[in-house]
Amino acid sequence: QVQLVESGGGLVQAGGSLRLSCAASGFIFSINPMGWYRQAPGKQRELVAGFTSSGSTTYALSVKGRFTISRDNAKNMLYLQMNSLKPEDTAVYYCKATRYPSYWGQGTQVTVSS
């Protein structure tokens, strides 16, 4: 069964950094496109960063240049390095395997104070 466990969130001041991690299991991680999503209060869940099926990366315009997605296929881990955080980055962050759209982890809360 697909399992996704996010961690690494927390409270940080504007301008600070956090590194999120996602432990994946239950599927062949290395061949699956993966992505990070976020959902802020009262807003729809949105794609923040992701790996495409060709292995290239894509970023939301709002985070481009500040966030970096990476993966360690040997460890079945997905990461999101977030720098220069802004209050508008406050949200619950989720990782997702693109080919398993029904499966979501519990998310990890990121709160950026001004």
C-alpha positions as CSV (number, residue, x, y, z in Angstrom):
1,Q,0.0,0.0,0.0
2,V,1.2,3.4,-0.9
3,Q,2.4,5.4,2.1
4,L,3.8,8.9,2.2
5,V,5.1,10.5,5.4
6,E,6.1,14.1,5.5
7,S,8.2,15.7,8.1
8,G,10.4,18.8,8.7
9,G,7.8,21.5,9.0
10,G,7.8,24.1,11.8
11,L,7.7,27.7,12.7
12,V,10.2,30.0,11.1
13,Q,10.7,33.7,10.7
14,A,10.4,35.3,7.3
15,G,13.7,34.9,5.4
16,G,14.5,31.7,7.1
17,S,14.8,28.2,5.7
18,L,13.3,24.7,6.2
19,R,13.9,21.4,4.6
20,L,11.0,19.1,4.2
21,S,11.3,15.3,3.9
22,C,8.9,12.7,2.5
23,A,9.4,9.0,3.2
24,A,7.7,6.9,0.5
25,S,6.8,3.2,0.5
26,G,4.5,0.8,-1.2
27,F,5.5,1.5,-4.8
28,I,8.6,1.7,-7.0
29,F,9.7,5.1,-5.9
30,S,12.6,5.5,-8.4
31,I,10.4,5.4,-11.5
32,N,7.6,7.6,-10.3
33,P,7.2,11.3,-10.8
34,M,6.8,13.0,-7.4
35,G,5.7,16.4,-6.3
36,W,5.2,18.7,-3.3
37,Y,1.9,20.4,-2.8
38,R,0.6,22.8,-0.3
39,Q,-2.7,24.0,1.1
40,A,-3.1,27.2,2.9
41,P,-6.2,28.0,5.0
42,G,-9.2,28.7,2.8
43,K,-7.3,28.0,-0.4
44,Q,-7.1,25.1,-2.8
45,R,-4.2,22.7,-2.7
46,E,-1.6,23.7,-5.2
47,L,1.6,22.2,-6.8
48,V,4.7,23.8,-5.4
49,A,7.4,21.7,-7.1
50,G,7.7,18.4,-8.9
51,F,9.6,16.0,-10.9
52,T,8.1,15.2,-14.3
53,S,8.2,11.7,-15.9
54,S,11.3,12.7,-17.8
55,G,13.1,13.6,-14.6
56,S,13.1,17.3,-15.0
57,T,11.8,19.7,-12.3
58,T,9.0,22.2,-12.3
59,Y,8.2,24.9,-9.9
60,A,5.3,27.2,-9.1
61,L,6.2,30.8,-10.1
62,S,5.8,31.9,-6.5
63,V,8.6,29.7,-5.2
64,K,10.9,29.6,-8.2
65,G,14.4,30.5,-7.2
66,R,13.7,30.0,-3.5
67,F,12.7,26.3,-3.3
68,T,14.5,23.3,-4.5
69,I,13.1,19.8,-4.9
70,S,15.4,16.8,-4.8
71,R,15.1,13.0,-4.3
72,D,17.2,10.1,-3.1
73,N,16.0,7.0,-4.9
74,A,18.2,4.7,-2.9
75,K,16.4,5.8,0.3
76,N,12.9,6.4,-1.2
77,M,13.0,10.0,0.0
78,L,11.8,13.2,-1.5
79,Y,13.0,16.6,-0.2
80,L,12.0,20.2,-0.5
81,Q,14.6,22.8,0.5
82,M,12.8,26.1,1.2
83,N,14.9,29.3,1.5
84,S,13.9,32.9,1.8
85,L,10.6,31.9,3.3
86,K,7.7,34.4,3.2
87,P,4.5,34.6,5.3
88,E,2.6,33.6,2.2
89,D,4.4,30.2,2.2
90,T,2.5,29.3,5.3
91,A,0.5,26.1,4.6
92,V,0.4,22.4,5.1
93,Y,2.8,20.7,2.8
94,Y,2.2,17.3,1.2
95,C,4.2,15.1,-1.0
96,K,2.5,13.0,-3.7
97,A,3.3,10.3,-6.2
98,T,1.8,11.6,-9.5
99,R,0.7,8.1,-10.6
100,Y,-1.1,7.4,-7.4
101,P,-3.3,10.5,-7.1
102,S,-5.6,9.1,-4.4
103,Y,-2.8,8.8,-1.8
104,W,-1.9,11.7,0.4
105,G,0.2,11.8,3.5
106,Q,-0.8,13.6,6.7
107,G,1.2,16.7,5.6
108,T,3.6,18.8,7.6
109,Q,2.7,22.3,8.8
110,V,4.9,25.2,7.8
111,T,4.3,28.5,9.5
112,V,6.3,31.6,8.5
113,S,6.0,34.6,10.8
114,S,6.5,38.2,9.6
